[in-house]
Amino acid sequence: MNKTELVEKVATSAGLTKTQADAAVNAFVETLTDVLKAGDKITLKGFGTFEVRQRDARTGRNPRTGETMTIAASKVPAFKASSTLKKVVNE
């Protein structure tokens, strides 16, 4: 499913116009991005948790040359599904 299809689904489910649904989806994504950028997390009961995880620096290997190199530490966005969501998906 791409964004256009998501907007259509949201519009149909919520009884909104596609323009309103697009604005809602954009607002959600923007808010989620801002919260994660600030280092906070968002928990949606029954759905899951969006958070930022710290990835430590590690040693890797360049597959082309075989040379070892250091991969810098970084922050990565992560999603952990709730048990309710997992149950629904597995039914």
FITIDREN-294663 format. One record per atom (N, C-alpha, C): residue in one letter; atom name; x, y, z. Coordinates in steps of 0.05 Angstrom, whole numbers. Example, Ala and Ser with C-alpha at 12.3 -4.5 7.8 and 13.67 -1.06 7.14 Angstrom:
<sites>
<site><code>A</code><site>N</site><c1>264</c1><c2>-114</c2><c3>156</c3></site>
<site><code>A</code><site>CA</site><c1>246</c1><c2>-90</c2><c3>156</c3></site>
<site><code>A</code><site>C</site><c1>264</c1><c2>-66</c2><c3>156</c3></site>
<site><code>S</code><site>N</site><c1>257</c1><c2>-45</c2><c3>142</c3></site>
<site><code>S</code><site>CA</site><c1>273</c1><c2>-21</c2><c3>143</c3></site>
<site><code>S</code><site>C</site><c1>258</c1><c2>1</c2><c3>157</c3></site>
</sites>
This chain:
<sites>
<site><code>M</code><site>N</site><c1>17</c1><c2>-23</c2><c3>0</c3></site>
<site><code>M</code><site>CA</site><c1>0</c1><c2>0</c2><c3>0</c3></site>
<site><code>M</code><site>C</site><c1>18</c1><c2>25</c2><c3>0</c3></site>
<site><code>N</code><site>N</site><c1>12</c1><c2>43</c2><c3>-18</c3></site>
<site><code>N</code><site>CA</site><c1>27</c1><c2>68</c2><c3>-18</c3></site>
<site><code>N</code><site>C</site><c1>11</c1><c2>90</c2><c3>-4</c3></site>
<site><code>K</code><site>N</site><c1>22</c1><c2>114</c2><c3>-3</c3></site>
<site><code>K</code><site>CA</site><c1>10</c1><c2>136</c2><c3>11</c3></site>
<site><code>K</code><site>C</site><c1>-18</c1><c2>143</c2><c3>-1</c3></site>
<site><code>T</code><site>N</site><c1>-20</c1><c2>144</c2><c3>-27</c3></site>
<site><code>T</code><site>CA</site><c1>-45</c1><c2>150</c2><c3>-40</c3></site>
<site><code>T</code><site>C</site><c1>-67</c1><c2>131</c2><c3>-32</c3></site>
<site><code>E</code><site>N</site><c1>-60</c1><c2>105</c2><c3>-32</c3></site>
<site><code>E</code><site>CA</site><c1>-80</c1><c2>85</c2><c3>-24</c3></site>
<site><code>E</code><site>C</site><c1>-87</c1><c2>87</c2><c3>6</c3></site>
<site><code>L</code><site>N</site><c1>-67</c1><c2>94</c2><c3>22</c3></site>
<site><code>L</code><site>CA</site><c1>-72</c1><c2>99</c2><c3>51</c3></site>
<site><code>L</code><site>C</site><c1>-91</c1><c2>122</c2><c3>55</c3></site>
<site><code>V</code><site>N</site><c1>-86</c1><c2>144</c2><c3>41</c3></site>
<site><code>V</code><site>CA</site><c1>-104</c1><c2>168</c2><c3>43</c3></site>
<site><code>V</code><site>C</site><c1>-132</c1><c2>160</c2><c3>35</c3></site>
<site><code>E</code><site>N</site><c1>-136</c1><c2>145</c2><c3>14</c3></site>
<site><code>E</code><site>CA</site><c1>-162</c1><c2>136</c2><c3>5</c3></site>
<site><code>E</code><site>C</site><c1>-176</c1><c2>120</c2><c3>26</c3></site>
<site><code>K</code><site>N</site><c1>-161</c1><c2>101</c2><c3>39</c3></site>
<site><code>K</code><site>CA</site><c1>-172</c1><c2>84</c2><c3>60</c3></site>
<site><code>K</code><site>C</site><c1>-181</c1><c2>101</c2><c3>84</c3></site>
<site><code>V</code><site>N</site><c1>-163</c1><c2>120</c2><c3>92</c3></site>
<site><code>V</code><site>CA</site><c1>-169</c1><c2>137</c2><c3>115</c3></site>
<site><code>V</code><site>C</site><c1>-194</c1><c2>154</c2><c3>109</c3></site>
<site><code>A</code><site>N</site><c1>-195</c1><c2>165</c2><c3>85</c3></site>
<site><code>A</code><site>CA</site><c1>-218</c1><c2>182</c2><c3>77</c3></site>
<site><code>A</code><site>C</site><c1>-244</c1><c2>165</c2><c3>79</c3></site>
<site><code>T</code><site>N</site><c1>-244</c1><c2>141</c2><c3>69</c3></site>
<site><code>T</code><site>CA</site><c1>-267</c1><c2>124</c2><c3>69</c3></site>
<site><code>T</code><site>C</site><c1>-275</c1><c2>116</c2><c3>98</c3></site>
<site><code>S</code><site>N</site><c1>-255</c1><c2>108</c2><c3>114</c3></site>
<site><code>S</code><site>CA</site><c1>-260</c1><c2>99</c2><c3>141</c3></site>
<site><code>S</code><site>C</site><c1>-271</c1><c2>122</c2><c3>159</c3></site>
<site><code>A</code><site>N</site><c1>-259</c1><c2>145</c2><c3>156</c3></site>
<site><code>A</code><site>CA</site><c1>-266</c1><c2>167</c2><c3>174</c3></site>
<site><code>A</code><site>C</site><c1>-287</c1><c2>186</c2><c3>163</c3></site>
<site><code>G</code><site>N</site><c1>-296</c1><c2>181</c2><c3>139</c3></site>
<site><code>G</code><site>CA</site><c1>-317</c1><c2>198</c2><c3>127</c3></site>
<site><code>G</code><site>C</site><c1>-306</c1><c2>226</c2><c3>120</c3></site>
<site><code>L</code><site>N</site><c1>-281</c1><c2>227</c2><c3>112</c3></site>
<site><code>L</code><site>CA</site><c1>-268</c1><c2>252</c2><c3>105</c3></site>
<site><code>L</code><site>C</site><c1>-265</c1><c2>254</c2><c3>75</c3></site>
<site><code>T</code><site>N</site><c1>-259</c1><c2>278</c2><c3>65</c3></site>
<site><code>T</code><site>CA</site><c1>-252</c1><c2>281</c2><c3>38</c3></site>
<site><code>T</code><site>C</site><c1>-223</c1><c2>272</c2><c3>35</c3></site>
<site><code>K</code><site>N</site><c1>-215</c1><c2>267</c2><c3>10</c3></site>
<site><code>K</code><site>CA</site><c1>-187</c1><c2>258</c2><c3>6</c3></site>
<site><code>K</code><site>C</site><c1>-167</c1><c2>280</c2><c3>15</c3></site>
<site><code>T</code><site>N</site><c1>-175</c1><c2>305</c2><c3>11</c3></site>
<site><code>T</code><site>CA</site><c1>-158</c1><c2>328</c2><c3>19</c3></site>
<site><code>T</code><site>C</site><c1>-155</c1><c2>328</c2><c3>49</c3></site>
<site><code>Q</code><site>N</site><c1>-177</c1><c2>324</c2><c3>64</c3></site>
<site><code>Q</code><site>CA</site><c1>-175</c1><c2>324</c2><c3>93</c3></site>
<site><code>Q</code><site>C</site><c1>-159</c1><c2>300</c2><c3>103</c3></site>
<site><code>A</code><site>N</site><c1>-164</c1><c2>277</c2><c3>90</c3></site>
<site><code>A</code><site>CA</site><c1>-149</c1><c2>253</c2><c3>98</c3></site>
<site><code>A</code><site>C</site><c1>-119</c1><c2>256</c2><c3>93</c3></site>
<site><code>D</code><site>N</site><c1>-112</c1><c2>268</c2><c3>70</c3></site>
<site><code>D</code><site>CA</site><c1>-84</c1><c2>273</c2><c3>63</c3></site>
<site><code>D</code><site>C</site><c1>-71</c1><c2>292</c2><c3>84</c3></site>
<site><code>A</code><site>N</site><c1>-86</c1><c2>312</c2><c3>92</c3></site>
<site><code>A</code><site>CA</site><c1>-76</c1><c2>331</c2><c3>113</c3></site>
<site><code>A</code><site>C</site><c1>-72</c1><c2>316</c2><c3>139</c3></site>
<site><code>A</code><site>N</site><c1>-90</c1><c2>298</c2><c3>146</c3></site>
<site><code>A</code><site>CA</site><c1>-88</c1><c2>283</c2><c3>171</c3></site>
<site><code>A</code><site>C</site><c1>-64</c1><c2>264</c2><c3>170</c3></site>
<site><code>V</code><site>N</site><c1>-60</c1><c2>250</c2><c3>148</c3></site>
<site><code>V</code><site>CA</site><c1>-37</c1><c2>232</c2><c3>146</c3></site>
<site><code>V</code><site>C</site><c1>-11</c1><c2>248</c2><c3>147</c3></site>
<site><code>N</code><site>N</site><c1>-10</c1><c2>270</c2><c3>132</c3></site>
<site><code>N</code><site>CA</site><c1>14</c1><c2>287</c2><c3>133</c3></site>
<site><code>N</code><site>C</site><c1>20</c1><c2>297</c2><c3>160</c3></site>
<site><code>A</code><site>N</site><c1>-1</c1><c2>306</c2><c3>175</c3></site>
<site><code>A</code><site>CA</site><c1>3</c1><c2>316</c2><c3>202</c3></site>
<site><code>A</code><site>C</site><c1>13</c1><c2>294</c2><c3>221</c3></site>
<site><code>F</code><site>N</site><c1>3</c1><c2>270</c2><c3>218</c3></site>
<site><code>F</code><site>CA</site><c1>12</c1><c2>247</c2><c3>234</c3></site>
<site><code>F</code><site>C</site><c1>42</c1><c2>241</c2><c3>229</c3></site>
<site><code>V</code><site>N</site><c1>49</c1><c2>240</c2><c3>204</c3></site>
<site><code>V</code><site>CA</site><c1>77</c1><c2>234</c2><c3>196</c3></site>
<site><code>V</code><site>C</site><c1>95</c1><c2>256</c2><c3>206</c3></site>
<site><code>E</code><site>N</site><c1>87</c1><c2>281</c2><c3>203</c3></site>
<site><code>E</code><site>CA</site><c1>104</c1><c2>304</c2><c3>211</c3></site>
<site><code>E</code><site>C</site><c1>107</c1><c2>303</c2><c3>242</c3></site>
<site><code>T</code><site>N</site><c1>86</c1><c2>299</c2><c3>256</c3></site>
<site><code>T</code><site>CA</site><c1>87</c1><c2>298</c2><c3>285</c3></site>
<site><code>T</code><site>C</site><c1>104</c1><c2>275</c2><c3>295</c3></site>
<site><code>L</code><site>N</site><c1>101</c1><c2>251</c2><c3>283</c3></site>
<site><code>L</code><site>CA</site><c1>117</c1><c2>228</c2><c3>290</c3></site>
<site><code>L</code><site>C</site><c1>147</c1><c2>234</c2><c3>285</c3></site>
<site><code>T</code><site>N</site><c1>153</c1><c2>246</c2><c3>263</c3></site>
<site><code>T</code><site>CA</site><c1>181</c1><c2>253</c2><c3>256</c3></site>
<site><code>T</code><site>C</site><c1>192</c1><c2>273</c2><c3>277</c3></site>
<site><code>D</code><site>N</site><c1>177</c1><c2>293</c2><c3>283</c3></site>
<site><code>D</code><site>CA</site><c1>186</c1><c2>313</c2><c3>303</c3></site>
<site><code>D</code><site>C</site><c1>191</c1><c2>301</c2><c3>330</c3></site>
<site><code>V</code><site>N</site><c1>173</c1><c2>283</c2><c3>339</c3></site>
<site><code>V</code><site>CA</site><c1>176</c1><c2>271</c2><c3>365</c3></site>
<site><code>V</code><site>C</site><c1>201</c1><c2>253</c2><c3>366</c3></site>
<site><code>L</code><site>N</site><c1>205</c1><c2>237</c2><c3>345</c3></site>
<site><code>L</code><site>CA</site><c1>228</c1><c2>219</c2><c3>344</c3></site>
<site><code>L</code><site>C</site><c1>254</c1><c2>235</c2><c3>342</c3></site>
<site><code>K</code><site>N</site><c1>253</c1><c2>257</c2><c3>326</c3></site>
<site><code>K</code><site>CA</site><c1>277</c1><c2>274</c2><c3>324</c3></site>
<site><code>K</code><site>C</site><c1>285</c1><c2>286</c2><c3>351</c3></site>
<site><code>A</code><site>N</site><c1>265</c1><c2>291</c2><c3>368</c3></site>
<site><code>A</code><site>CA</site><c1>270</c1><c2>302</c2><c3>395</c3></site>
<site><code>A</code><site>C</site><c1>280</c1><c2>280</c2><c3>414</c3></site>
<site><code>G</code><site>N</site><c1>279</c1><c2>255</c2><c3>405</c3></site>
<site><code>G</code><site>CA</site><c1>288</c1><c2>233</c2><c3>422</c3></site>
<site><code>G</code><site>C</site><c1>267</c1><c2>221</c2><c3>439</c3></site>
<site><code>D</code><site>N</site><c1>242</c1><c2>229</c2><c3>436</c3></site>
<site><code>D</code><site>CA</site><c1>220</c1><c2>218</c2><c3>451</c3></site>
<site><code>D</code><site>C</site><c1>208</c1><c2>194</c2><c3>437</c3></site>
<site><code>K</code><site>N</site><c1>187</c1><c2>182</c2><c3>449</c3></site>
<site><code>K</code><site>CA</site><c1>174</c1><c2>160</c2><c3>437</c3></site>
<site><code>K</code><site>C</site><c1>144</c1><c2>165</c2><c3>437</c3></site>
<site><code>I</code><site>N</site><c1>130</c1><c2>151</c2><c3>419</c3></site>
<site><code>I</code><site>CA</site><c1>101</c1><c2>153</c2><c3>417</c3></site>
<site><code>I</code><site>C</site><c1>90</c1><c2>125</c2><c3>421</c3></site>
<site><code>T</code><site>N</site><c1>72</c1><c2>122</c2><c3>440</c3></site>
<site><code>T</code><site>CA</site><c1>59</c1><c2>96</c2><c3>445</c3></site>
<site><code>T</code><site>C</site><c1>30</c1><c2>98</c2><c3>439</c3></site>
<site><code>L</code><site>N</site><c1>20</c1><c2>81</c2><c3>421</c3></site>
<site><code>L</code><site>CA</site><c1>-8</c1><c2>80</c2><c3>413</c3></site>
<site><code>L</code><site>C</site><c1>-19</c1><c2>54</c2><c3>424</c3></site>
<site><code>K</code><site>N</site><c1>-35</c1><c2>55</c2><c3>445</c3></site>
<site><code>K</code><site>CA</site><c1>-45</c1><c2>32</c2><c3>458</c3></site>
<site><code>K</code><site>C</site><c1>-60</c1><c2>14</c2><c3>438</c3></site>
<site><code>G</code><site>N</site><c1>-53</c1><c2>-11</c2><c3>438</c3></site>
<site><code>G</code><site>CA</site><c1>-66</c1><c2>-30</c2><c3>420</c3></site>
<site><code>G</code><site>C</site><c1>-53</c1><c2>-31</c2><c3>392</c3></site>
<site><code>F</code><site>N</site><c1>-33</c1><c2>-14</c2><c3>388</c3></site>
<site><code>F</code><site>CA</site><c1>-19</c1><c2>-13</c2><c3>362</c3></site>
<site><code>F</code><site>C</site><c1>10</c1><c2>-18</c2><c3>365</c3></site>
<site><code>G</code><site>N</site><c1>24</c1><c2>-1</c2><c3>380</c3></site>
<site><code>G</code><site>CA</site><c1>52</c1><c2>-5</c2><c3>384</c3></site>
<site><code>G</code><site>C</site><c1>66</c1><c2>21</c2><c3>392</c3></site>
<site><code>T</code><site>N</site><c1>93</c1><c2>19</c2><c3>393</c3></site>
<site><code>T</code><site>CA</site><c1>109</c1><c2>42</c2><c3>402</c3></site>
<site><code>T</code><site>C</site><c1>130</c1><c2>49</c2><c3>380</c3></site>
<site><code>F</code><site>N</site><c1>131</c1><c2>74</c2><c3>374</c3></site>
<site><code>F</code><site>CA</site><c1>152</c1><c2>85</c2><c3>356</c3></site>
<site><code>F</code><site>C</site><c1>173</c1><c2>98</c2><c3>374</c3></site>
<site><code>E</code><site>N</site><c1>199</c1><c2>91</c2><c3>370</c3></site>
<site><code>E</code><site>CA</site><c1>220</c1><c2>102</c2><c3>387</c3></site>
<site><code>E</code><site>C</site><c1>246</c1><c2>104</c2><c3>371</c3></site>
<site><code>V</code><site>N</site><c1>266</c1><c2>117</c2><c3>383</c3></site>
<site><code>V</code><site>CA</site><c1>292</c1><c2>119</c2><c3>372</c3></site>
<site><code>V</code><site>C</site><c1>311</c1><c2>101</c2><c3>388</c3></site>
<site><code>R</code><site>N</site><c1>326</c1><c2>84</c2><c3>374</c3></site>
<site><code>R</code><site>CA</site><c1>345</c1><c2>67</c2><c3>387</c3></site>
<site><code>R</code><site>C</site><c1>373</c1><c2>75</c2><c3>379</c3></site>
<site><code>Q</code><site>N</site><c1>392</c1><c2>72</c2><c3>398</c3></site>
<site><code>Q</code><site>CA</site><c1>420</c1><c2>78</c2><c3>393</c3></site>
<site><code>Q</code><site>C</site><c1>434</c1><c2>54</c2><c3>382</c3></site>
<site><code>R</code><site>N</site><c1>447</c1><c2>57</c2><c3>360</c3></site>
<site><code>R</code><site>CA</site><c1>463</c1><c2>35</c2><c3>349</c3></site>
<site><code>R</code><site>C</site><c1>492</c1><c2>42</c2><c3>354</c3></site>
<site><code>D</code><site>N</site><c1>507</c1><c2>25</c2><c3>368</c3></site>
<site><code>D</code><site>CA</site><c1>535</c1><c2>30</c2><c3>375</c3></site>
<site><code>D</code><site>C</site><c1>553</c1><c2>28</c2><c3>350</c3></site>
<site><code>A</code><site>N</site><c1>576</c1><c2>40</c2><c3>352</c3></site>
<site><code>A</code><site>CA</site><c1>596</c1><c2>38</c2><c3>330</c3></site>
<site><code>A</code><site>C</site><c1>605</c1><c2>9</c2><c3>329</c3></site>
<site><code>R</code><site>N</site><c1>611</c1><c2>0</c2><c3>305</c3></site>
<site><code>R</code><site>CA</site><c1>619</c1><c2>-28</c2><c3>302</c3></site>
<site><code>R</code><site>C</site><c1>639</c1><c2>-30</c2><c3>278</c3></site>
<site><code>T</code><site>N</site><c1>652</c1><c2>-52</c2><c3>277</c3></site>
<site><code>T</code><site>CA</site><c1>671</c1><c2>-58</c2><c3>255</c3></site>
<site><code>T</code><site>C</site><c1>656</c1><c2>-73</c2><c3>233</c3></site>
<site><code>G</code><site>N</site><c1>660</c1><c2>-63</c2><c3>208</c3></site>
<site><code>G</code><site>CA</site><c1>648</c1><c2>-76</c2><c3>185</c3></site>
<site><code>G</code><site>C</site><c1>669</c1><c2>-82</c2><c3>164</c3></site>
<site><code>R</code><site>N</site><c1>660</c1><c2>-94</c2><c3>143</c3></site>
<site><code>R</code><site>CA</site><c1>679</c1><c2>-100</c2><c3>121</c3></site>
<site><code>R</code><site>C</site><c1>667</c1><c2>-91</c2><c3>95</c3></site>
<site><code>N</code><site>N</site><c1>684</c1><c2>-77</c2><c3>79</c3></site>
<site><code>N</code><site>CA</site><c1>676</c1><c2>-68</c2><c3>53</c3></site>
<site><code>N</code><site>C</site><c1>675</c1><c2>-93</c2><c3>35</c3></site>
<site><code>P</code><site>N</site><c1>651</c1><c2>-100</c2><c3>24</c3></site>
<site><code>P</code><site>CA</site><c1>648</c1><c2>-124</c2><c3>9</c3></site>
<site><code>P</code><site>C</site><c1>664</c1><c2>-124</c2><c3>-17</c3></site>
<site><code>R</code><site>N</site><c1>669</c1><c2>-100</c2><c3>-28</c3></site>
<site><code>R</code><site>CA</site><c1>684</c1><c2>-99</c2><c3>-53</c3></site>
<site><code>R</code><site>C</site><c1>714</c1><c2>-103</c2><c3>-49</c3></site>
<site><code>T</code><site>N</site><c1>725</c1><c2>-91</c2><c3>-28</c3></site>
<site><code>T</code><site>CA</site><c1>754</c1><c2>-93</c2><c3>-25</c3></site>
<site><code>T</code><site>C</site><c1>763</c1><c2>-112</c2><c3>-2</c3></site>
<site><code>G</code><site>N</site><c1>744</c1><c2>-119</c2><c3>15</c3></site>
<site><code>G</code><site>CA</site><c1>750</c1><c2>-136</c2><c3>38</c3></site>
<site><code>G</code><site>C</site><c1>763</c1><c2>-121</c2><c3>61</c3></site>
<site><code>E</code><site>N</site><c1>767</c1><c2>-95</c2><c3>57</c3></site>
<site><code>E</code><site>CA</site><c1>780</c1><c2>-79</c2><c3>78</c3></site>
<site><code>E</code><site>C</site><c1>761</c1><c2>-75</c2><c3>101</c3></site>
<site><code>T</code><site>N</site><c1>772</c1><c2>-76</c2><c3>126</c3></site>
<site><code>T</code><site>CA</site><c1>756</c1><c2>-71</c2><c3>150</c3></site>
<site><code>T</code><site>C</site><c1>753</c1><c2>-41</c2><c3>154</c3></site>
<site><code>M</code><site>N</site><c1>731</c1><c2>-33</c2><c3>165</c3></site>
<site><code>M</code><site>CA</site><c1>725</c1><c2>-5</c2><c3>169</c3></site>
<site><code>M</code><site>C</site><c1>708</c1><c2>-2</c2><c3>194</c3></site>
<site><code>T</code><site>N</site><c1>707</c1><c2>22</c2><c3>205</c3></site>
<site><code>T</code><site>CA</site><c1>690</c1><c2>27</c2><c3>228</c3></site>
<site><code>T</code><site>C</site><c1>665</c1><c2>40</c2><c3>218</c3></site>
<site><code>I</code><site>N</site><c1>643</c1><c2>29</c2><c3>227</c3></site>
<site><code>I</code><site>CA</site><c1>616</c1><c2>40</c2><c3>221</c3></site>
<site><code>I</code><site>C</site><c1>609</c1><c2>57</c2><c3>245</c3></site>
<site><code>A</code><site>N</site><c1>603</c1><c2>82</c2><c3>240</c3></site>
<site><code>A</code><site>CA</site><c1>598</c1><c2>101</c2><c3>262</c3></site>
<site><code>A</code><site>C</site><c1>572</c1><c2>94</c2><c3>277</c3></site>
<site><code>A</code><site>N</site><c1>571</c1><c2>103</c2><c3>302</c3></site>
<site><code>A</code><site>CA</site><c1>547</c1><c2>100</c2><c3>318</c3></site>
<site><code>A</code><site>C</site><c1>525</c1><c2>117</c2><c3>305</c3></site>
<site><code>S</code><site>N</site><c1>500</c1><c2>109</c2><c3>309</c3></site>
<site><code>S</code><site>CA</site><c1>478</c1><c2>124</c2><c3>297</c3></site>
<site><code>S</code><site>C</site><c1>453</c1><c2>119</c2><c3>313</c3></site>
<site><code>K</code><site>N</site><c1>433</c1><c2>136</c2><c3>308</c3></site>
<site><code>K</code><site>CA</site><c1>407</c1><c2>132</c2><c3>320</c3></site>
<site><code>K</code><site>C</site><c1>389</c1><c2>122</c2><c3>297</c3></site>
<site><code>V</code><site>N</site><c1>372</c1><c2>103</c2><c3>303</c3></site>
<site><code>V</code><site>CA</site><c1>354</c1><c2>92</c2><c3>283</c3></site>
<site><code>V</code><site>C</site><c1>325</c1><c2>91</c2><c3>293</c3></site>
<site><code>P</code><site>N</site><c1>306</c1><c2>99</c2><c3>276</c3></site>
<site><code>P</code><site>CA</site><c1>278</c1><c2>96</c2><c3>285</c3></site>
<site><code>P</code><site>C</site><c1>270</c1><c2>67</c2><c3>286</c3></site>
<site><code>A</code><site>N</site><c1>253</c1><c2>61</c2><c3>305</c3></site>
<site><code>A</code><site>CA</site><c1>244</c1><c2>33</c2><c3>309</c3></site>
<site><code>A</code><site>C</site><c1>215</c1><c2>32</c2><c3>316</c3></site>
<site><code>F</code><site>N</site><c1>202</c1><c2>10</c2><c3>310</c3></site>
<site><code>F</code><site>CA</site><c1>174</c1><c2>6</c2><c3>317</c3></site>
<site><code>F</code><site>C</site><c1>172</c1><c2>-21</c2><c3>330</c3></site>
<site><code>K</code><site>N</site><c1>158</c1><c2>-22</c2><c3>353</c3></site>
<site><code>K</code><site>CA</site><c1>153</c1><c2>-47</c2><c3>367</c3></site>
<site><code>K</code><site>C</site><c1>123</c1><c2>-50</c2><c3>368</c3></site>
<site><code>A</code><site>N</site><c1>113</c1><c2>-71</c2><c3>355</c3></site>
<site><code>A</code><site>CA</site><c1>84</c1><c2>-77</c2><c3>354</c3></site>
<site><code>A</code><site>C</site><c1>74</c1><c2>-86</c2><c3>381</c3></site>
<site><code>S</code><site>N</site><c1>49</c1><c2>-78</c2><c3>388</c3></site>
<site><code>S</code><site>CA</site><c1>37</c1><c2>-87</c2><c3>413</c3></site>
<site><code>S</code><site>C</site><c1>28</c1><c2>-116</c2><c3>410</c3></site>
<site><code>S</code><site>N</site><c1>23</c1><c2>-128</c2><c3>432</c3></site>
<site><code>S</code><site>CA</site><c1>14</c1><c2>-156</c2><c3>432</c3></site>
<site><code>S</code><site>C</site><c1>-13</c1><c2>-158</c2><c3>419</c3></site>
<site><code>T</code><site>N</site><c1>-30</c1><c2>-137</c2><c3>421</c3></site>
<site><code>T</code><site>CA</site><c1>-56</c1><c2>-137</c2><c3>408</c3></site>
<site><code>T</code><site>C</site><c1>-53</c1><c2>-137</c2><c3>378</c3></site>
<site><code>L</code><site>N</site><c1>-35</c1><c2>-120</c2><c3>367</c3></site>
<site><code>L</code><site>CA</site><c1>-30</c1><c2>-119</c2><c3>339</c3></site>
<site><code>L</code><site>C</site><c1>-19</c1><c2>-145</c2><c3>328</c3></site>
<site><code>K</code><site>N</site><c1>0</c1><c2>-156</c2><c3>343</c3></site>
<site><code>K</code><site>CA</site><c1>12</c1><c2>-182</c2><c3>336</c3></site>
<site><code>K</code><site>C</site><c1>-10</c1><c2>-204</c2><c3>334</c3></site>
<site><code>K</code><site>N</site><c1>-28</c1><c2>-204</c2><c3>354</c3></site>
<site><code>K</code><site>CA</site><c1>-49</c1><c2>-224</c2><c3>354</c3></site>
<site><code>K</code><site>C</site><c1>-67</c1><c2>-221</c2><c3>330</c3></site>
<site><code>V</code><site>N</site><c1>-75</c1><c2>-196</c2><c3>323</c3></site>
<site><code>V</code><site>CA</site><c1>-93</c1><c2>-192</c2><c3>300</c3></site>
<site><code>V</code><site>C</site><c1>-79</c1><c2>-200</c2><c3>274</c3></site>
<site><code>V</code><site>N</site><c1>-54</c1><c2>-194</c2><c3>271</c3></site>
<site><code>V</code><site>CA</site><c1>-39</c1><c2>-201</c2><c3>247</c3></site>
<site><code>V</code><site>C</site><c1>-37</c1><c2>-231</c2><c3>244</c3></site>
<site><code>N</code><site>N</site><c1>-34</c1><c2>-245</c2><c3>266</c3></site>
<site><code>N</code><site>CA</site><c1>-30</c1><c2>-274</c2><c3>265</c3></site>
<site><code>N</code><site>C</site><c1>-55</c1><c2>-290</c2><c3>264</c3></site>
<site><code>E</code><site>N</site><c1>-79</c1><c2>-277</c2><c3>264</c3></site>
<site><code>E</code><site>CA</site><c1>-104</c1><c2>-292</c2><c3>263</c3></site>
<site><code>E</code><site>C</site><c1>-109</c1><c2>-301</c2><c3>235</c3></site>
</sites>
